[in-house]
Amino acid sequence: MQEISFAADQINNRLLTKPFPVYLILALSYFALCYALTQLAQYLERRVTLKRAGAVAKAQKGDELSLTEPLATEN
């Protein structure tokens, strides 16, 4: 990430008159990267949760839990 910011600074120093588009592109790049990583982490978290719930249910009941069924939560 530091390299991208450094590159944006270098481009801004060369253009000198248009810092807004340079930093806007940098901000959009950061957002896209963070959003993609967040979505990936949520997907992996759901998979792990469902697999763990399936393993627990299988051990307790002796049958398999479908990975597409939503989990029941305790309140």
N, C-alpha and C positions, 0 to 999 in steps of 0.2 A: 504494500500500500504506500509505503514511503516513496518508492520509485515513481509511482503514478503522480503523487503530489509534487515531487521534484520536477518531473517532466512538465507538469502544468505550469510550475513557476518559470521554467526555462522558456516555454512557449510564450507565456505572458510577458517576460522580459524582452523577448524579440519583437512582439507585436506592439507592446507599450500602449496602444490606444484601445484595445478591446479585451479587457480582463474579464468582463461578464460572461461572454460566450465560452471562454476557456474554462472558467470555474463552474459554469453551468453544466458543461459536458462532464467535468470531473465529478460533480455532485450526482448527476444522473447515473454515471458509471458506478459510483459507490452504492447508490440506492439499488440498482439492478443486481449487483453482486450480493449485497446483504439480503435482499428479498429472495433471491434464488437459494441462498444458503439456509435461510429460515424455512422456506418451503421444504427443502430436502430434509432438514432436521425434524420437522413436524411429521413428514412421511415416515421417516425411520423410527421415530418415537411411537407412532401408531402401530407400525408393524411389530415392534418389540413388545408393546403392551398387549396386542392381540395374541401373539405367540405365547407370552407368559401366561395370559389368562387361559388360553387353550391347554397349556401344559398342566395348569393347576386344576382346571375343570376335568381334564382327562384323568388325572391322578385321583381326584375325589370321586368322580362318578363312573369312571371306567369307559367313558365314551368320548368321542371327538367333538370339539367345538368348532363351528364354521368360522373361518377368518373374516367372513363378510358380515356376520351378525354384530350389531352394536353390543357393547358391554353394559351390563346393568351396574349402576353405581349405587353405593350405599350412602345415605345421608344421615 
